[in-house]
Amino acid sequence: MIPQLHRRTAEATLALAMLTRLPVPQLRDCPPVGASAWAWPLAGVVVGGLQAAVLLAAAAVLPPAMAAGLALAAGLLLTGALHDDGLADLADGLSGGRTPAQRLEIMKDSRIGSHGAVALITALGLRWAALAAIATWASTAMFAALIAAQAASRAGLGLMNLAGPQARPRGFAAAATDGLTAPRATAAIALAAALALATLPLTQALTLLAAVALTQLLLLRHARRRLGGITGDVLGAAQITAEIAALAILVA
């Protein structure tokens, strides 16, 4: 029992270390990257909870639009804009190359192109608008909404990566297959679903989960067709687009 608890704790710590910029204890025996997939929604819980705390505090003294901007900035700081970077790279790659190999090569370029910039600005604007609406809600509803959205948007990433195939032999997505199993990927989805069902009205929770799943399924299909499979940038873009879908359901 104790060794199992130690392994789960190490996996949850690894999930926080990979998906946030929060300081975490150094792991003496680091588990495989994919073994932490079940805990990726927990990183979303932390991000959503801290983002809601900033939004609540800012909304008490500032207009909703400014409070939303601060909450959005807090989320970017907490994640290091890791997923936003993936979205921008994917947008540039999908719009720039004629073959999967050319698109993957464009995505490796650290410079941002016009399509990446447009995708990034659009994604930031949509999340800012949603946060401005949520800033007027009661505190319990605010926390429930942001925690559910952030957790759900990360829950399907393991299953996407498991479905593959890998477009590159190296990189985060390929590394994250090490230790990744169907039960671990499914556990992430079950965890996020249970959280949404426990904190949101039933219809809203089910609609949110369906919107997230559909968004990521469509992106997976598009990545397979245009890139030949999954990359870390695809997973980052999947989190951002799913987060936007979840927020849209919440404020609709």
N, C-alpha and C positions, 0 to 999 in steps of 0.2 A: 504493500500500500504506500509506504513512504517513498520508495524509489519511483513509483508511478507519479506521485505528487511532485517530486523533484523534477521529473522529466516534463510534466505539464507546465510547471512554473518556469522552467528554462525556455520552453517553447513560447510561452506567453511573453517572456522578457525579450526573446529574439524578435517576435512580432513587433513589439514596441520600438526596438532598436532599429528595425528596418523601415518601418512605416511612419515613424515620427522622429523628431529631433530632441525628444526628451532624454535627459540623462538616465541611464539604467545601469544596474549593477553589471560588472564584467562577468561573463560566463566562463567558468573554468572548463567545462565540457560542453561546448556549443553543439546543439543538435543540428541536423541537416535543415537547410532553409525551408524545404517543402513540408517538413514536420510541423512547422509553426502555422500552417495554413488555417487550421481550425480556429486559431486565435486572432486572425486578421480582423474579424469584426470587433474584437476587444480593443484594438487600436482605434477603431472608429468610435467606440464608446468614449474613450478618453478624449479624442479630438472633439467630438460632438459636445461632450460635457463641458470642456474648457471653453469652447466657442460659445456655448449657451451662457456660461457664466459672464464672459466678456460682454455679450449682447445685453444681458439683463442689467449689468452694472452701468453700461453706457447709455442704455435706453432710459435710465432713471434721471439722467441729467442732460441728455442730448436728443435732438430730433431723430426719428427712426432711421432716416437715410444715413446720418453720420454714425449712429450706433451700428448699423449694418456694415458700414465700411470698416469700422474697427474690428468687428467680429470676423469679417472676411480676412482682414490682415492677420488676425490671430491664428486663423486656420492655416494660412499660408506659412506663417512662422513655425507653427507646430509640425507641419509636414515637410518643411523645407521646399515647398512648391514642387515636390517630387512628381506628383501625378500631373500637375499642370504642364511640366516640362515634357512629359510623355505625350500629352495631348497635342502640344505644339509641334513636336517632332513628327508625330503620326500625320497630322494635317499637311505638313510640308511634303512628306514622303508620298502620301497617296495622291497628291495633286501634281507632283513634279516628274515622276519617272514613267517610262513606258513598259517596263518589265518589273517583276518582283525584285530582281537583283538591283536594279537602278533605284527603286523606291527604298529599299533597305539601306543602300549606300547614302542616299540623301538624308535619311533619318539619323545616320551616325554623325552628320555634320552638326557641330555645336551652335552654329549660327542659325538664327531664326529667320525664316522667309516670310513673305507677305501672307501666305495662307495660314501659316502657324500663328502669326500675330493676330490675324482676324479670328481664328478659332479661340485663341487665348482671351482676347478682349470680349468676345461673345460669351464665353463660359464665365468669366469674371462678372460681367454685367448681369447675366441671368441669376447667378448666385447672390449677388448684391441685392437685386430686386426682391428675391425671395426672402432674404434675411431682413430687409426693410419691412416686409409685411409681417414676418414672424415677430419682429421687435415690439409690435403692439399687443401681443398675446400675453396671457397670464404666465407666470414663471414656470409652473408645472407643465403646461402645454409646450412652452418654449424648449425646455430641457428634453421632453419626450420626443418632440419633432426632430431636433438636431441629432440627438443620440441615435434615433431609429434610422434617419437618413444616412448618417455617416457609417453606421454598422452595416446596414443593408448594402450600401454601395461597394463594400469590401468583401462581402460574404461570397460572392460568386466568382471571385478572381481565381481561387484555387481550382474550381471546377473548369473554368475556361482554360487554364494552363494545362490541366490534366487532359482535356479534350484535344488540345494541340491541333496540328503538330507544331513543333518548334521551327520557326523560320531561320533561326541562327543556332549554331552548335554551342555558342558561348553567350554569356550575358545573363541578366537577372532571371528572365523567364526560364531559360535552360537550367540554371542553377537551382531554381525553385521547384524543379521536378524531383530533385533529390529528397527522398523521404515523403514525397507527396503521394497519398493514396486516396482512393475513392471515399473511404470512411472519413478521413480527415477533411476532405473537401465538402462532403455532405454535412459534417458536423458544423462547419462554418455557416452554412445556409440555415441549418436548424437553429443555431444559436441566434442568428439575426432575426429569423422568423419569430422565434419565441419572444424575443425582446420587443419586436414591433407589435405582436399580438397582445403582449402584457401591458403596453403603455399607450397604444392608440386605439380609437374606436375600431371595431372589427372590420367594417367595410373599408375604412381608410387604410388600415394595415394591409389588408389583402390586395387592395388596388396598388398601394406603394410597392409591395413585394412583386406583384405582377409586372409593373412598369419597369422596375429595376431588372428583372429577369429578361424581359423582352428587349430592353436596350442593350444588354450585354450579349444576348444571343445574336442580335442583328450585327453587332460589331464583330463578334467572333466569326460570323459567316463572311463579313466583308473582308476581314483580315486574311482569312484563308484564301479568298479569291484574288485579292490584290497583292498580298505579300507572301503567300504560301504557308502562312501559319502565324503563330503567336510570338511576340517579342515583349520585352519589358515596357516599351512605349505603348504597346497595345493594351497591356494591363493597366497602365497609368491612365490612359484615355478612357478605358472602361470604367474606372472608378469615378472620374470626373463626370462623364455623361450619365452614369447611373445616379450619381448624387443630384445632378440637375433634374433628372426624371423624378426622383423621390421628392425633392423640394417642390417641384411643380404640382405633384399630387397633393402635397400637404397644404399648399396655399390656394389650390383651386377652389 
